[in-house]
Amino acid sequence: MEKKLKPETLCVQAGWQPKKGEPRVLPIYQSTTFKYDTSEQMARLFDLEDSGYFYTRLQNPTNDAVAAKIAALEGGVGAMLTSSGQAANFYAIFNICQAGDHFVCASAIYGGTFNLFAVTMKKLGIEVTFVDVDASEEEINAAFQPNTKALFGETISNPSCAVLDIEKFARIAHSNGVPLIVDNTFATPINCRPFEWGADIVTHSTTKYMDGHATAVGGVIVDSGNFDWEAHADKFPGLTTPDESYHGLTYTKAFGKMAYMTKATAQLMRDLGSIQSPQNAFLLNLGLETLHLRMPQHCRNAQAVAEWLEANEKVAWVNYCGLKGNKYYDLAQKYLPNGSCGVIAFGLKGTREDAIRFMDNLKLACIVTHVADARTCVLHPASHTHRQLSDEQLREAGVAPDLIRLSVGIEHVEDIIADLEQAME
């Protein structure tokens, strides 16, 4: 049996295996289309009878190599890159839900995902019920309906920094015959691999730590290959009954463990087209090569900053699961023993205006809508990313009106703390 490579090695080596005389570095296949010698070869590709490249909207060698690297890092059977994290989460749900269906979701999630699920997908006839991430199994089970098709949560929620009890959520999902989909953006597979705890599908905004340098927007869906769609065939007809657009092919019968990923590519990417450009996939791959080096530095810095904030009399509260008194500390020790991420949620004593004045006085840390890249940055979700939500919705999403989201970068930690200190003065 082949030795399983460590994540550090996969970051550098997985995905692209050049043959004799081929480029050592993954090339950018900047082509919309690919040549074939006979009409029959092309026909077989269109019928999903052969695998290969014919049009970049469906597959591209650069994108596929990077998707394969991420699948290896997460321990999945396959992956698909998308144009953004939003597209990844939309496709992950839409691949198994249609009009008249329902899914359950932890309420502590990114504001953009909350809006996608609660507002936009509702227009498509897909309903969602939000549950408190810390709710009991009984409460979460009560949210399920006969037409429920999935359970969704974030490993570490953006921006509230709640930690998902993955095993508990997986148990609830599986007892109801549906997959658990986990957005693993903040933890990355360096700090948590949700499949090892029972999750079935993982998504990422690759825009964040995976790219790591704020250069390229992107997303990815990874399938563990573990969920048995056939065992719940009546719930997932899209996967277990013939697809007329491919001459009556049935995904689970034709592709086995790759059924979910093949359907996502052959149907959703074909029809909706949210592809990642090969240029962006190339940049993402460069980021992935140092992911295993950057994540420990983000975590070391964030731990020191969180401890400094906790000891500061101007700070009202700090939520960072690496702090011993934190309500998620025990869950973090279980799921994130090597560190969580560089993102800290905290509030200052005083008014919303005080928080804004503090942020305006920062010099090293920039006010940007981004999070989770090499540079320290800061955001006030209630007035920026989540401003479309009411105060009640903010609280439901775990976003206190005074919450400041601090994304600690990989600079020297003393310089980061000095900047926070001068801004508080």
N, C-alpha and C positions, 0 to 999 in steps of 0.2 A: 504493500500500500504506500502511496506517495505521502511524504511527510507534509503535514499541514503547515503552511507558512504563517509566520507571525504577522499581525497587522502592520507593523513597521515596514516589513519587507513587501507586503502587498501594496502599501502606499506608493512605493517606489517602482515595483516590478510588475504588478498585475495588469491585465488587460491587453497590453501590446506585446506580442511575442514575434519580433522580426525574424524572417528567414534569411538565408545567405544573401548578402548584398543589399538587403533592405535597410532603410534608415533606422538607426538605433533609437532615435526620438520619434514618438508618435507624430506622423505627418498630418497636416490639415488637408483633408480631401474636400477641397473647395469646389465641388462640382454638384450641380443639381441632378445629374443623370449619369447612367453607366451603360456601356455598350455590350450588346450580345450578338452572336453570329447568326442565329436562326430565330425565326418567329416562334418556333416551338419552345425554345429556351425561355423566351419572354413570357409566353403563355403559362408555362409551369410556375413561374414566379408569381404571376397574378392570381393563380389558383391556390397559392400557398403549398404547392407540392414540392417545390425546391426552396432552399433558403439562399439568399444572395441579394445583391444590390441592384435596384433599378431606378429609384427615385429617392432623393434625400429626405423628402417629407416622411417617408416610411422608415428608411434605415440609411445610415451613412457609416463608413468604416471608422472614422474618427470618433463619432458619437458612441458607436457600439463598443469600441475599446475602452472608453471611459466608463460607460455603463457597466461593462464587465468587471472593471476594477472596483467600482462601488458595490456591485453584487458580491464580489469576493470579500470585501471588507465587512459587509453586513452578514455574510454567510447565507446568501440567497441563491436561488437557482437562475434568476435572470433579473434584468433591470431595463428601464427605458428612461432616457433623458427627456426632459420637457423644457419649454422656454422659460419657465419660472416655477417657483415653489407653489404659487397659486394654481397653476395648471396641473401640477403633480397631484395636489390634494383634490382638485376637481375631478381629474381622470380616475383617481383611486376609488372615489365614491361612485362616479357615474358609470364606471365599468361594470358595477353590479347592481345599481339602482336605476329604476326608470319611473316615469310618471305613475303615481299611486303608491310608491314605496316610501319607506321611512327608515331613518337610522338614528342612533343614539350617540351623543358626543359629550365629552367632558367640557364644561363651560369655560374652564381656564385654558383658553387658546388664543392665538394671535388674532388681533382685531380684523385683519383682512380675511382670515379663514372663517371667523365668526360671521362676518357679513356675507361671505360666499354661501355658507351653509344656511343661514337664517333668512336671507333676503333673496338672493339670486337663484339658488336651487329650488326655493319655494315656488318661484315663477315657472320652473320646469315641472312642477307637480311632485317634487320630492320634499317630504317633511322631515324635520329634525326635532328631537327632544334633547335639551341640554340638561346635564346632571352635574351636581357638585363633584369635583374631582376627589374630595375626601368623603363622599357619601358612603353609607353602608352598602353591602351587597344587596340587601333587601330593597333599599331605595332605588338603586340602579336597575335591578331586575324589574322593578315596577314600571320602568319607563319603556320596556319592550312591548311590542305589539305583534300580532300575527304577520304583519307585512314589514317587520324590521329586518334589514339586510346587512347591517354592519354596526360596529362600535368603534369610536374614534377618540384618540387623545394625543397629547404631546408629552414626550419623555420629560422635558423640562419646559414649562409653559412660558410663552413670550407674551407680555413682559413680566408676569407676576411671579415667575420662578417657582411655581409649584412643581412637585415631583410626582409623577404618575406611578401608582402601584401596579406595575405591568402584569404581574402574576394574577392579581385579583381581577383586573379588567379582562385578561385572557380567559380566566375561569368563567366569568359572567358571559362573555361573548360565546364561548364554546358550549356552555350549558343551554344557550338559546339558539345554537346551530348557525352562528354567523362568525365571520372573521373579525379579529381585532386589527385595526389599522393604526399605526403609531407614527406620528411625525417626530423624527429623531434629530431634527436640525441642530438644536443647541448642544446636545450631548455628543453627537457624531459617533460613528462606530468605534472610535478610539476609546471613548469613555463608557459607552453602553451599546450592546447589541441586543435589541429587543426580541429578536427571534429566539435567543437563548432562554427567554423568560416566557415564551408562549405566544408572542405576537405573530401575526400571519403575513402582514404587509407593512412595509416601512416606506415613508416618504421623507424627502428632504427639500428644503430650499437650499440648493447648492450655492446660491448667492452668498451664504453666510460663511461659516468656518471652512467648508470644503474648498471654496475658491479662496477665501481668506484674505483677499487683497482688495475687495470692493471693485473688481474690474468687470465681472460678467454676471448678469442675471441668469438664473437657471434653476431647474428642479429635477428630481429623479423619483421614480417609483421602483421599489425592489420587492420581489415576491419570494417568500421563504420556500414555496412549493409544498408547504405542509398542510394547508387547509384542504379537506376532502369535499370538493364541490359536489361530487356524485352522491355522497351520503346525504346531501340536502338538496337534491336535484330540483325539487319543486320550488325551492326558494330562488334558485339561480338559473332560470331557463336560458338566459343569454349565453351561458357557458355549457349547458348540458343538453340543449336541444339544437336542431339543425339551423345554421345561419344561411338564409336564402341568398345573401349577397356573395356567398362563396360556394354555390352549388350544393347547399345542404350539408356542408361540413359541420361537425360537432366538435367544439374546441377541446372538451375534456377527453374525448375519444381519440382525436387526431394528435393532440400535443401533450397529454398527460399532465405532468407537473408544470409545464410551461403554458397551460391553457389560459390562465389569467393574463399573463404578459403578452401572449400572442394576440388575444382579443383586444387588449388595450392598444396595441400597435396597429393591427389590421383593421379595426373598426374606428376607434376614437381618433388616433393620429391621422388615419386616412381621411376622416370626415371633418375633424376640427382643426387639425394641423398646427398645434402649438409646439413646434419643434425647436430644439436648441440649435443654434447655428454651429457648424463645425469649428469656426473660429472661437466661439465661446467655450465649446467642449475642450478645445486645445488649452485655453487659459485655465479652465477648471482642472485639467489634468496636472498642470504645473503646480497649482495650489495643493492638490491631493498629495503630491510627492513630499511635501513638508508638513502635512496635517499632524503626523505623529510627533513632530518636534514642537509645533506651535501650541497644540492643546495643553500640554503640561505647563507651558509658560503662561498661557492665559489663566489657567487654574491657580498657579502659584501666586500670580499678581492679584487675582480677584480675591483669593483667600486673605492676603495681607490687607488689601483695601477694605474688605468687608469687616475685618477685625478692627481696623482703624476707625471706620464709620461707627461701629457698634460702641466704641469707647468715647465717641465725640458727643459732647453735651448739646450741640446744636442739632443733632440728628434724633428724630422722633422714633424711628423704627428702621430695621434692616431685614430684608428677606434674602438670605443666601444659604443654601442647604449645607454648606461646609461649616457653618457656625454651630457649635455644640448645643446651644439652646434652641436652635431652629426646629419648627414643628416637622420639617421634612428631613431632619438630620439622620434618623434611623433608616428611612427609605433610601436616602442617598448612600449610606454606608453599604446597603444591600445591592443597589443597582449601579451605583457610581463610585465604587471604592477608590478609584484612582483620581477622582476629581469630577466636577460637574461641567462647568463652562465658565466663561469670563463675564457673564452678565449678572449684575446685582440690581435688585429692586430696593429702593429706600425712600424714606420721606423725611423732609426737614421739619423742625418745629417752626410754626408760623403759617403764613397764608400761601395760597397758590402763587401770589405775586412774589413772595420771598423765594420760592423755588425757581421762578423764572429769572429773578435777578441773579441768583446764584449761578444759574446756567449761563447767563449772558456774560458773567465775569470770568468764566473758564478760558484759559489761553491754550493749553496743550490739548484738552479735550474739546472736540468740535460738536456743535449741535447739528446732527444729521439724522435723516430718517433711517439710516442704516444701523446695523448691529452686527457684532460677531465678525469683525475683521481686525487686521493687525494694529489699527490705530484706535486709541481710546476715544470713545464718543458717547454722547449723552442725548437723552430725549425725554420730553414730558408727554407721555401718551395721551393724557386727558385733553391736552391742547393741540396735539399733533396727530399721531397715527389713529387714535381712537375717538377723535373729536365728533365723529358721526353718531357715537353712542350716547344715550342718556345716562345720567348719573346712576340710575337703577341698572341699566345694562352694563355700565362700567363695573359696578360692584359684582354683578353676576359673572362677568368675565374675569373677576379677581383683580381688577385694576382700581386701586384707590385713587381718588381725585388728586391726591398729593404725591402719587408715585412718580419717582424719577428713575428712569432706566439707564443705568450706567454700564456701558459695554467696555470692560477693561481690556486694553490692548497688550501688546508684547514689548512695550517700551520698558525702561527701568522703573521699577515700582516706586522708588523714592521720588522720581520726577512726577509720577502720576499723583501721589499723595500730596506733594508740595503744591500742585496745581489746585487740587480740591481745597486744600487749606487756605490758600490765598483767596479763592473765590468765596469761601465761607466768611472770611474776615470782612 
